[in-house]
Structures are given as C-alpha cells and as structure tokens.
C-alpha cells in the first residue's frame, strides 16, 4: 500500500524518534501510508536509512536524521530538520529508548538512572521544547509520547525504565495542561508489541514470555504497524482534536488486571 492522497495525515509533517525499528518503525510506515511527510530520527544509521527507504517506497517524502536523543543538540536537531525542510511540524512522536539493565533495585548504579533520565525524560523534554514555538504559531500540533505498563504497574528489576516512562507520562499531562490553549495536544500510548526487543526476550526466556502472554486478555502481542501505529494515527489526526492529557493502553487489555512480571534473579549480585 502506498501513501494516500486522501490519508488522515496528508500534508502533515511528523518527526518520529527511534524510527529505525520496532514501534517507531511501525508508526513511521503507517504515517507514510496516511500521507505524512516524515523525519526519521534514529541513532543506528543502517536501520534509520532502511526505514527512510521503506517510507519513500510507500510514496511519502522523508528525510533520515542521525539522532542520539540523549544528546540535547541532536534531540532538538531532528525537530529543526523538519522546520528547515518543510517549515512546519504537526506531529512529534517521542519513541526512542536506549536500553537498560535487568537487575534488582539494590544493584542499580547511578549511571543506570542517569541514562534512563537522559534518553527518556530529557529527550522528550528537549524535542517538545523545540517543537513548541512552531506549534504555538500554527495554533495546533499533536505530541505523542510512548510510555509503558512497566511504569504504571511498577514491574520489578526495570527501575530506570519505569522511572523514565512514568516521568514522561507526567511531562505529557503537564504539557497538555499548559499548552492546551495553543491547541497543542499531548497524549501518551502504553503499548504491548512484538518488537525486535520482545522477540529477543522471548528467545531468552520462552517460559516467562508464554506466561505473560497468557495473562493478556486478547492472547497475543500487538503488531507495531497494524495494531499500535493505528492508535498513533488517531492521536495525530483530526478525529482526536478534543483529546489531550490521556494515556491510551494499546496492549490487548493487559492493563486491566496487570501482568505478573517476575523474572528469576539471584538474591546476591553475581561476582
């Protein structure tokens, strides 16, 4: 399917961070099918260029911008790239995440938390600040921040991820309150998707993955492009023009009763 001239996002400019793989890639591809023009912001040059080529093959205008969102100038730079090329930005999707460690709270180091703060919270803060003047002048824009059920339910052993994702939700809601008068909408998505990271986890811990899947009311993980990205299209388009400050759980219902995430870790730190 190629980009549609009558798509929900025709003529709009969107920046998607972490667009080289997983949910970011799915959102970029789905936005392209809906007619958006895209900045593909990605740290990995290979996957970033791949997504840009896929988006172009779908008939959309796109530019790849090498971006490490943990570096302030690069995070702001991907927004600047949209303004330089198209002189506007209508949609900002903060999706990038730089990984973390699976370990008990007492084992965590300062660097773990500092990393999560930079690539999660500060990255979203920087891109949002960069987009604000143009969205204010346009009197409109949609900011979509990817969060996680991990933080909502406080899953064990992923402290820096939980902290970052819940802080991003607070950032999202605060911006919704402050920027609503400029018709800038800010919403969060908590997804459950069969990304590359999930597949690696399933390979590493197949029994735990199967147990978690059994707790999902719909019995499956979502597809990044077909299940999760459609929610992003809704939030980016006019059908959600009166919706802001919300968290949408695109997780097959896992958030209703929560999921029991209990990896088997030793009591003592391995020597």
Secondary structure, 3 states (H helix, E strand, C coil): CCCCCCCCCCCCEEEEECCCCHHHHHHHHHHHHCCCEEEEEECCHHHHHHHHHHHHHCCCCEEEEECCCCCHHHHHHHHHHHHHHHCCCCEEEECCCCCCCCCCHHHCCHHHHHHHHHHHHHHHHHHHHHHHHHHHHHCCEEEEEEECHHHHHCCCCCHHHHHHHHHHHHHHHHHHHHHHHHCEEEEEEEECECCHHHHHHHHHCHHHHHHHHHCCCCCCCECHHHHHHHHHHHHHCHHHCCCCCCEEEECCCHHHHCCCCCCCCCCCCCC
